[in-house]
Amino acid sequence: MESRTVTIREEPVELFKLLKMENLVCSGGEAKFVIAEGMVRVNEEVEVRKRRKIYGGDKVLFQDYCLKVVLE
């Protein structure tokens, strides 16, 4: 699993925007789809809310990626 640190300037960031920002999906629509299908985990729990607010300290898991979010 590839681990990345994602630095955000302000919080919160919506989950689907984070996936798109990190180029893990091609579009916002695809991000919303994979979230709705239960393919994304936030802090070890399956997340199906597309607009889930992500804060510094959260960990997002998708496919072979682990995104560790930190506030700038």
Biopython code that builds the backbone (N, CA, C, O; Angstrom):
import numpy as np
from Bio.PDB.StructureBuilder import StructureBuilder

atoms = [
    (1, "MET", "N", (0.842, -1.178, 0.000)),
    (1, "MET", "CA", (0.000, 0.000, 0.000)),
    (1, "MET", "C", (0.888, 1.242, 0.000)),
    (1, "MET", "O", (1.803, 1.370, 0.814)),
    (2, "GLU", "N", (0.603, 2.142, -0.917)),
    (2, "GLU", "CA", (1.360, 3.398, -0.999)),
    (2, "GLU", "C", (0.785, 4.405, -0.020)),
    (2, "GLU", "O", (-0.423, 4.642, 0.010)),
    (3, "SER", "N", (1.658, 4.991, 0.776)),
    (3, "SER", "CA", (1.224, 5.973, 1.759)),
    (3, "SER", "C", (1.657, 7.364, 1.300)),
    (3, "SER", "O", (2.805, 7.565, 0.901)),
    (4, "ARG", "N", (0.733, 8.317, 1.359)),
    (4, "ARG", "CA", (1.014, 9.696, 0.972)),
    (4, "ARG", "C", (0.564, 10.620, 2.089)),
    (4, "ARG", "O", (-0.429, 10.361, 2.768)),
    (5, "THR", "N", (1.311, 11.704, 2.270)),
    (5, "THR", "CA", (0.881, 12.756, 3.177)),
    (5, "THR", "C", (0.272, 13.859, 2.330)),
    (5, "THR", "O", (0.897, 14.341, 1.384)),
    (6, "VAL", "N", (-0.937, 14.256, 2.666)),
    (6, "VAL", "CA", (-1.648, 15.301, 1.936)),
    (6, "VAL", "C", (-1.756, 16.516, 2.848)),
    (6, "VAL", "O", (-2.342, 16.444, 3.929)),
    (7, "THR", "N", (-1.190, 17.623, 2.406)),
    (7, "THR", "CA", (-1.241, 18.852, 3.197)),
    (7, "THR", "C", (-2.372, 19.734, 2.672)),
    (7, "THR", "O", (-2.423, 20.047, 1.483)),
    (8, "ILE", "N", (-3.263, 20.126, 3.555)),
    (8, "ILE", "CA", (-4.362, 21.010, 3.170)),
    (8, "ILE", "C", (-4.163, 22.362, 3.845)),
    (8, "ILE", "O", (-3.630, 22.440, 4.952)),
    (9, "ARG", "N", (-4.595, 23.428, 3.170)),
    (9, "ARG", "CA", (-4.421, 24.783, 3.692)),
    (9, "ARG", "C", (-5.522, 25.176, 4.667)),
    (9, "ARG", "O", (-5.290, 25.907, 5.630)),
    (10, "GLU", "N", (-6.727, 24.675, 4.396)),
    (10, "GLU", "CA", (-7.829, 24.961, 5.312)),
    (10, "GLU", "C", (-8.703, 23.731, 5.414)),
    (10, "GLU", "O", (-8.803, 22.929, 4.486)),
    (11, "GLU", "N", (-9.326, 23.608, 6.555)),
    (11, "GLU", "CA", (-10.212, 22.471, 6.763)),
    (11, "GLU", "C", (-11.616, 22.971, 7.055)),
    (11, "GLU", "O", (-11.789, 24.087, 7.546)),
    (12, "PRO", "N", (-12.599, 22.173, 6.763)),
    (12, "PRO", "CA", (-12.516, 20.822, 6.217)),
    (12, "PRO", "C", (-12.455, 20.823, 4.687)),
    (12, "PRO", "O", (-12.713, 21.830, 4.029)),
    (13, "VAL", "N", (-12.101, 19.651, 4.151)),
    (13, "VAL", "CA", (-12.144, 19.378, 2.714)),
    (13, "VAL", "C", (-13.137, 18.240, 2.524)),
    (13, "VAL", "O", (-13.133, 17.278, 3.292)),
    (14, "GLU", "N", (-13.974, 18.342, 1.522)),
    (14, "GLU", "CA", (-14.945, 17.268, 1.273)),
    (14, "GLU", "C", (-14.220, 16.062, 0.686)),
    (14, "GLU", "O", (-13.295, 16.206, -0.114)),
    (15, "LEU", "N", (-14.652, 14.876, 1.093)),
    (15, "LEU", "CA", (-13.992, 13.624, 0.711)),
    (15, "LEU", "C", (-13.850, 13.473, -0.793)),
    (15, "LEU", "O", (-12.764, 13.147, -1.272)),
    (16, "PHE", "N", (-14.919, 13.702, -1.556)),
    (16, "PHE", "CA", (-14.830, 13.494, -3.000)),
    (16, "PHE", "C", (-13.827, 14.458, -3.638)),
    (16, "PHE", "O", (-13.170, 14.105, -4.617)),
    (17, "LYS", "N", (-13.706, 15.664, -3.095)),
    (17, "LYS", "CA", (-12.743, 16.642, -3.618)),
    (17, "LYS", "C", (-11.310, 16.211, -3.330)),
    (17, "LYS", "O", (-10.414, 16.433, -4.144)),
    (18, "LEU", "N", (-11.099, 15.599, -2.176)),
    (18, "LEU", "CA", (-9.764, 15.120, -1.826)),
    (18, "LEU", "C", (-9.313, 14.029, -2.786)),
    (18, "LEU", "O", (-8.170, 14.048, -3.244)),
    (19, "LEU", "N", (-10.184, 13.082, -3.098)),
    (19, "LEU", "CA", (-9.827, 12.016, -4.038)),
    (19, "LEU", "C", (-9.477, 12.588, -5.406)),
    (19, "LEU", "O", (-8.521, 12.144, -6.043)),
    (20, "LYS", "N", (-10.244, 13.564, -5.853)),
    (20, "LYS", "CA", (-9.987, 14.187, -7.153)),
    (20, "LYS", "C", (-8.700, 15.005, -7.109)),
    (20, "LYS", "O", (-7.903, 14.957, -8.045)),
    (21, "MET", "N", (-8.496, 15.748, -6.041)),
    (21, "MET", "CA", (-7.308, 16.584, -5.888)),
    (21, "MET", "C", (-6.024, 15.746, -5.925)),
    (21, "MET", "O", (-4.997, 16.196, -6.433)),
    (22, "GLU", "N", (-6.089, 14.547, -5.395)),
    (22, "GLU", "CA", (-4.921, 13.664, -5.358)),
    (22, "GLU", "C", (-4.816, 12.774, -6.597)),
    (22, "GLU", "O", (-3.968, 11.883, -6.652)),
    (23, "ASN", "N", (-5.674, 13.011, -7.590)),
    (23, "ASN", "CA", (-5.662, 12.270, -8.852)),
    (23, "ASN", "C", (-5.846, 10.764, -8.680)),
    (23, "ASN", "O", (-5.279, 9.974, -9.434)),
    (24, "LEU", "N", (-6.637, 10.372, -7.688)),
    (24, "LEU", "CA", (-6.947, 8.955, -7.496)),
    (24, "LEU", "C", (-8.153, 8.553, -8.345)),
    (24, "LEU", "O", (-8.405, 7.367, -8.558)),
    (25, "VAL", "N", (-8.887, 9.545, -8.822)),
    (25, "VAL", "CA", (-10.022, 9.343, -9.728)),
    (25, "VAL", "C", (-9.917, 10.400, -10.827)),
    (25, "VAL", "O", (-9.200, 11.390, -10.682)),
    (26, "CYS", "N", (-10.637, 10.179, -11.921)),
    (26, "CYS", "CA", (-10.558, 11.097, -13.065)),
    (26, "CYS", "C", (-11.490, 12.295, -12.940)),
    (26, "CYS", "O", (-11.237, 13.342, -13.537)),
    (27, "SER", "N", (-12.557, 12.153, -12.176)),
    (27, "SER", "CA", (-13.541, 13.235, -12.098)),
    (27, "SER", "C", (-14.250, 13.215, -10.749)),
    (27, "SER", "O", (-14.174, 12.247, -9.992)),
    (28, "GLY", "N", (-14.936, 14.307, -10.480)),
    (28, "GLY", "CA", (-15.735, 14.360, -9.263)),
    (28, "GLY", "C", (-16.845, 13.332, -9.278)),
    (28, "GLY", "O", (-17.186, 12.766, -8.239)),
    (29, "GLY", "N", (-17.413, 13.086, -10.451)),
    (29, "GLY", "CA", (-18.465, 12.075, -10.581)),
    (29, "GLY", "C", (-17.958, 10.685, -10.243)),
    (29, "GLY", "O", (-18.645, 9.910, -9.578)),
    (30, "GLU", "N", (-16.752, 10.373, -10.703)),
    (30, "GLU", "CA", (-16.162, 9.071, -10.392)),
    (30, "GLU", "C", (-15.874, 8.968, -8.892)),
    (30, "GLU", "O", (-16.075, 7.916, -8.286)),
    (31, "ALA", "N", (-15.403, 10.064, -8.301)),
    (31, "ALA", "CA", (-15.137, 10.077, -6.859)),
    (31, "ALA", "C", (-16.415, 9.788, -6.084)),
    (31, "ALA", "O", (-16.414, 8.977, -5.158)),
    (32, "LYS", "N", (-17.504, 10.451, -6.464)),
    (32, "LYS", "CA", (-18.783, 10.235, -5.785)),
    (32, "LYS", "C", (-19.257, 8.796, -5.948)),
    (32, "LYS", "O", (-19.830, 8.222, -5.022)),
    (33, "PHE", "N", (-19.023, 8.215, -7.113)),
    (33, "PHE", "CA", (-19.429, 6.830, -7.371)),
    (33, "PHE", "C", (-18.673, 5.852, -6.471)),
    (33, "PHE", "O", (-19.289, 5.002, -5.828)),
    (34, "VAL", "N", (-17.332, 5.967, -6.421)),
    (34, "VAL", "CA", (-16.562, 5.005, -5.628)),
    (34, "VAL", "C", (-16.876, 5.144, -4.136)),
    (34, "VAL", "O", (-16.844, 4.161, -3.396)),
    (35, "ILE", "N", (-17.180, 6.374, -3.700)),
    (35, "ILE", "CA", (-17.561, 6.569, -2.301)),
    (35, "ILE", "C", (-18.918, 5.906, -2.034)),
    (35, "ILE", "O", (-19.076, 5.180, -1.053)),
    (36, "ALA", "N", (-19.893, 6.160, -2.913)),
    (36, "ALA", "CA", (-21.233, 5.584, -2.737)),
    (36, "ALA", "C", (-21.208, 4.062, -2.769)),
    (36, "ALA", "O", (-22.047, 3.416, -2.141)),
    (37, "GLU", "N", (-20.257, 3.485, -3.491)),
    (37, "GLU", "CA", (-20.132, 2.029, -3.585)),
    (37, "GLU", "C", (-19.388, 1.422, -2.392)),
    (37, "GLU", "O", (-19.198, 0.207, -2.342)),
    (38, "GLY", "N", (-18.972, 2.240, -1.443)),
    (38, "GLY", "CA", (-18.309, 1.723, -0.247)),
    (38, "GLY", "C", (-16.859, 1.341, -0.453)),
    (38, "GLY", "O", (-16.329, 0.505, 0.279)),
    (39, "MET", "N", (-16.205, 1.944, -1.444)),
    (39, "MET", "CA", (-14.818, 1.595, -1.768)),
    (39, "MET", "C", (-13.795, 2.469, -1.031)),
    (39, "MET", "O", (-12.590, 2.290, -1.207)),
    (40, "VAL", "N", (-14.265, 3.404, -0.212)),
    (40, "VAL", "CA", (-13.372, 4.331, 0.490)),
    (40, "VAL", "C", (-13.570, 4.168, 1.994)),
    (40, "VAL", "O", (-14.692, 4.024, 2.479)),
    (41, "ARG", "N", (-12.452, 4.194, 2.717)),
    (41, "ARG", "CA", (-12.501, 4.118, 4.173)),
    (41, "ARG", "C", (-11.887, 5.384, 4.750)),
    (41, "ARG", "O", (-10.875, 5.873, 4.249)),
    (42, "VAL", "N", (-12.500, 5.914, 5.802)),
    (42, "VAL", "CA", (-11.964, 7.068, 6.519)),
    (42, "VAL", "C", (-11.754, 6.630, 7.961)),
    (42, "VAL", "O", (-12.688, 6.197, 8.637)),
    (43, "ASN", "N", (-10.522, 6.749, 8.416)),
    (43, "ASN", "CA", (-10.171, 6.333, 9.782)),
    (43, "ASN", "C", (-10.638, 4.905, 10.063)),
    (43, "ASN", "O", (-11.228, 4.613, 11.103)),
    (44, "GLU", "N", (-10.353, 4.031, 9.101)),
    (44, "GLU", "CA", (-10.603, 2.585, 9.213)),
    (44, "GLU", "C", (-12.069, 2.175, 9.074)),
    (44, "GLU", "O", (-12.381, 0.993, 9.222)),
    (45, "GLU", "N", (-12.978, 3.110, 8.794)),
    (45, "GLU", "CA", (-14.390, 2.761, 8.643)),
    (45, "GLU", "C", (-14.868, 3.088, 7.234)),
    (45, "GLU", "O", (-14.505, 4.124, 6.677)),
    (46, "VAL", "N", (-15.679, 2.208, 6.659)),
    (46, "VAL", "CA", (-16.240, 2.456, 5.330)),
    (46, "VAL", "C", (-17.068, 3.733, 5.372)),
    (46, "VAL", "O", (-17.887, 3.927, 6.270)),
    (47, "GLU", "N", (-16.845, 4.599, 4.389)),
    (47, "GLU", "CA", (-17.550, 5.877, 4.321)),
    (47, "GLU", "C", (-18.323, 5.968, 3.010)),
    (47, "GLU", "O", (-17.759, 5.756, 1.936)),
    (48, "VAL", "N", (-19.609, 6.283, 3.098)),
    (48, "VAL", "CA", (-20.439, 6.398, 1.893)),
    (48, "VAL", "C", (-20.984, 7.808, 1.698)),
    (48, "VAL", "O", (-21.746, 8.056, 0.763)),
    (49, "ARG", "N", (-20.601, 8.726, 2.571)),
    (49, "ARG", "CA", (-21.040, 10.126, 2.426)),
    (49, "ARG", "C", (-20.040, 10.864, 1.549)),
    (49, "ARG", "O", (-18.876, 11.026, 1.916)),
    (50, "LYS", "N", (-20.508, 11.311, 0.382)),
    (50, "LYS", "CA", (-19.634, 11.958, -0.590)),
    (50, "LYS", "C", (-19.034, 13.252, -0.056)),
    (50, "LYS", "O", (-17.888, 13.588, -0.351)),
    (51, "ARG", "N", (-19.811, 13.957, 0.720)),
    (51, "ARG", "CA", (-19.367, 15.252, 1.228)),
    (51, "ARG", "C", (-18.850, 15.181, 2.668)),
    (51, "ARG", "O", (-18.832, 16.182, 3.383)),
    (52, "ARG", "N", (-18.438, 13.997, 3.071)),
    (52, "ARG", "CA", (-17.849, 13.821, 4.410)),
    (52, "ARG", "C", (-16.726, 14.833, 4.569)),
    (52, "ARG", "O", (-15.882, 14.973, 3.684)),
    (53, "LYS", "N", (-16.715, 15.526, 5.674)),
    (53, "LYS", "CA", (-15.694, 16.524, 5.947)),
    (53, "LYS", "C", (-14.421, 15.842, 6.450)),
    (53, "LYS", "O", (-14.452, 15.049, 7.391)),
    (54, "ILE", "N", (-13.312, 16.170, 5.805)),
    (54, "ILE", "CA", (-12.016, 15.601, 6.153)),
    (54, "ILE", "C", (-11.184, 16.686, 6.832)),
    (54, "ILE", "O", (-11.091, 17.811, 6.341)),
    (55, "TYR", "N", (-10.584, 16.336, 7.960)),
    (55, "TYR", "CA", (-9.790, 17.271, 8.759)),
    (55, "TYR", "C", (-8.361, 16.750, 8.898)),
    (55, "TYR", "O", (-8.086, 15.576, 8.649)),
    (56, "GLY", "N", (-7.462, 17.641, 9.298)),
    (56, "GLY", "CA", (-6.104, 17.221, 9.598)),
    (56, "GLY", "C", (-6.124, 16.102, 10.628)),
    (56, "GLY", "O", (-6.859, 16.163, 11.613)),
    (57, "GLY", "N", (-5.316, 15.089, 10.393)),
    (57, "GLY", "CA", (-5.283, 13.932, 11.290)),
    (57, "GLY", "C", (-6.087, 12.750, 10.779)),
    (57, "GLY", "O", (-5.914, 11.629, 11.257)),
    (58, "ASP", "N", (-6.975, 12.992, 9.799)),
    (58, "ASP", "CA", (-7.759, 11.894, 9.225)),
    (58, "ASP", "C", (-6.893, 11.051, 8.292)),
    (58, "ASP", "O", (-5.914, 11.530, 7.720)),
    (59, "LYS", "N", (-7.279, 9.794, 8.155)),
    (59, "LYS", "CA", (-6.600, 8.877, 7.245)),
    (59, "LYS", "C", (-7.645, 8.321, 6.274)),
    (59, "LYS", "O", (-8.667, 7.773, 6.689)),
    (60, "VAL", "N", (-7.371, 8.472, 4.972)),
    (60, "VAL", "CA", (-8.295, 8.023, 3.931)),
    (60, "VAL", "C", (-7.651, 6.871, 3.166)),
    (60, "VAL", "O", (-6.528, 6.994, 2.676)),
    (61, "LEU", "N", (-8.372, 5.748, 3.067)),
    (61, "LEU", "CA", (-7.884, 4.575, 2.351)),
    (61, "LEU", "C", (-8.727, 4.353, 1.108)),
    (61, "LEU", "O", (-9.954, 4.295, 1.179)),
    (62, "PHE", "N", (-8.054, 4.229, -0.041)),
    (62, "PHE", "CA", (-8.742, 3.950, -1.298)),
    (62, "PHE", "C", (-7.823, 3.126, -2.172)),
    (62, "PHE", "O", (-6.688, 3.524, -2.436)),
    (63, "GLN", "N", (-8.306, 1.974, -2.627)),
    (63, "GLN", "CA", (-7.515, 1.036, -3.431)),
    (63, "GLN", "C", (-6.205, 0.760, -2.716)),
    (63, "GLN", "O", (-6.218, 0.286, -1.580)),
    (64, "ASP", "N", (-5.067, 1.044, -3.354)),
    (64, "ASP", "CA", (-3.770, 0.775, -2.735)),
    (64, "ASP", "C", (-3.126, 2.032, -2.161)),
    (64, "ASP", "O", (-1.904, 2.102, -2.030)),
    (65, "TYR", "N", (-3.944, 3.021, -1.820)),
    (65, "TYR", "CA", (-3.429, 4.281, -1.318)),
    (65, "TYR", "C", (-3.922, 4.570, 0.095)),
    (65, "TYR", "O", (-5.077, 4.310, 0.433)),
    (66, "CYS", "N", (-3.038, 5.103, 0.896)),
    (66, "CYS", "CA", (-3.378, 5.571, 2.237)),
    (66, "CYS", "C", (-2.984, 7.040, 2.285)),
    (66, "CYS", "O", (-1.801, 7.372, 2.215)),
    (67, "LEU", "N", (-3.964, 7.912, 2.402)),
    (67, "LEU", "CA", (-3.720, 9.350, 2.450)),
    (67, "LEU", "C", (-3.791, 9.812, 3.904)),
    (67, "LEU", "O", (-4.816, 9.653, 4.567)),
    (68, "LYS", "N", (-2.700, 10.380, 4.386)),
    (68, "LYS", "CA", (-2.666, 10.929, 5.734)),
    (68, "LYS", "C", (-2.779, 12.448, 5.594)),
    (68, "LYS", "O", (-1.898, 13.096, 5.029)),
    (69, "VAL", "N", (-3.855, 12.997, 6.105)),
    (69, "VAL", "CA", (-4.154, 14.413, 5.921)),
    (69, "VAL", "C", (-3.576, 15.229, 7.065)),
    (69, "VAL", "O", (-3.786, 14.920, 8.238)),
    (70, "VAL", "N", (-2.837, 16.284, 6.702)),
    (70, "VAL", "CA", (-2.284, 17.196, 7.700)),
    (70, "VAL", "C", (-2.660, 18.620, 7.322)),
    (70, "VAL", "O", (-2.757, 18.958, 6.142)),
    (71, "LEU", "N", (-2.867, 19.442, 8.328)),
    (71, "LEU", "CA", (-3.205, 20.849, 8.110)),
    (71, "LEU", "C", (-1.919, 21.658, 8.055)),
    (71, "LEU", "O", (-1.044, 21.520, 8.909)),
    (72, "GLU", "N", (-1.818, 22.504, 7.033)),
    (72, "GLU", "CA", (-0.626, 23.324, 6.829)),
    (72, "GLU", "C", (-0.479, 24.345, 7.941)),
    (72, "GLU", "O", (0.472, 25.128, 7.939)),
]
sb = StructureBuilder()
sb.init_structure("model")
sb.init_model(0)
sb.init_chain("A")
sb.init_seg("    ")
for serial, (resi, resn, name, xyz) in enumerate(atoms, 1):
    if name == "N":
        sb.init_residue(resn, " ", resi, " ")
    sb.init_atom(name, np.array(xyz, "f"), 0.0, 1.0, " ", f" {name:<3s}", serial, name[0])
structure = sb.get_structure()
